[in-house]
């Protein structure tokens, strides 16, 4: 799949629009994250997210049968992501 086709498909499925409710400036739509993880990885693989943010990628990885390594500097956000992941794993 070429980049142009992928971009169109992502925009079509996710109705991309900015989300300003969060302090995370680069927050992405959940649907887009699920789509990308499913397109570019297989169940059981590891997803690396060097800019963890609010943990959407980690949650999508866990829900689709992948592991996730996320990197985040701020301790408050790390705790928030850990709490969100605990809810997913229940």
Secondary structure, DSSP 8 states (H G I E B T S, - for coil): --HHHHHHHHHHHHT-----SSS-TT---HHHHHHHHHHH--TT-EEEESS-TTSHHHHHHHHTT-EEEE--S-HHHHHHHHHHHHHHH-
